């Protein structure tokens, strides 16, 4: 680093502190109480406490000054009087700036105006900030800056830290829910020799020692199914997946997925599991199953509405799922490509473009065309459909589930067909190790995938997916 990165006035202050024998970055810190706990002491009469936090405001009045400190639990006013802290500490106070980290010890009480205040007897500088905090955030450019400088946004912007605390509660609630039902949490590889388990463009990398091309995983699915074969009959993973695709309000190339698999279940049983899990997650985050999002309220109390894919396509796109001519004509009028694409893919493009945004939900969309569900079982009564659902809320897909295909012969046939199609989002090779695992016998099972970021976005009422990802992918800064 060079000093050009830092504020020159603050650099001079740093040098002055050091010349006065003050360590601006001490190795040891007083052990503070949470500010919220210190504030509670004011209700019990005066009591001594030590707090630490970032300086958000200060007001000098001669030999008396008032600071506002903030930590993860809240804010407190600190009164610093020269006669109480002594000459040396008062001199340190004179070098303080907004954004500095400070510890203060003293009695907690109230001012004449009733403000909860720590009346300091000691103050210790913990870290000198060499850049000033922002005066305010506004406008589109600053929205990007806030995301880029998340480490500032978390303490400088109201409500941002609370969003990520809600996300943490969501993940804890999901883990507790699945653990309580006998699921085992596992970790599976991030590097895959074959990109599979979903239709998406992967990121590629290379392992030098093995001279091996690898892919960052686009899904968690196939290793988890192998664990079903191994006898882990209820298994889940919460992990990062990577898809080399666009960035939008609902998409980030690196995101967090929950995938779970339960032996001897089907997609109907998984739908009931999802209803209970989402209701529990909503209560853990907000204390209620009534979820506000973008000015509307969504009821997460079971049961959720169920609707068939073909019926919704007919209702909102005006076409029959199996009328290929009508599908292609409707795609052309909607400005969607159709030439050379399978009819089921054209139908799904229409569904994504014309139907999904109208699904306020929560609603389970049931029974997708089998042709676009290569890892799902067909419906016995009508094999044109797969036993698959997607859950939609506010026009966003939040969950995807199958009754899992466990016939190794049929699975090989489908996977080889995918590779032969040369679709850029299809696997480029058949995963023979996965087929070998199926050949040893995988029990009937229901599988589930949940987009944790989108669910967090919904439960925190956040405008975009990057508002619930601490460090989303962004373009490089311009020099």
Buried (B, 14 or more C-beta within 10 A) or exposed (E): EEEEEBBEEBBEBBEBBEEEEBEBEEEEEBEBBBBBBBBBBBEEEEEBBBBBBBBBEBEEEEEEBBBBBBBEBBBBBBBBBBEBBEEEBBBBBEBBBBBBBBBBBBBBBBEEEEEBBBBBBBBBBBBBBBEEBBEEBEEEEBBBBBBBBBEBBBBBBEEBBEBBEBBEBBBEBBBEBBEEBEBEEBEBEBEBBBBBBBBBBBBEEEEEEEEEEBBBBBBBBBBBBBBBBEEBBBBBBBBEBBBBBEBEEBBBBBBBBBBBBBBEBBBBBBBEBBBEBBBBBBBBBBEBBEBEBEEEEBBBBBEBEEBBBBEBBBEBBEBEBEBBEBBBEBBEEEEBEBEEBBBBBBBBBBBEBBBBEEBEBBBBBBBBBBBBBBBBBBBEEEEBBBBBBBBBBBBBBBBBBBBBBBEBEEBBEBBEEBBEEEBEBBBBEBBEEBBEBBBEEBBBBBBBBBBBBBBBBBBBBBEBBBBBBBEBEEEEEEE
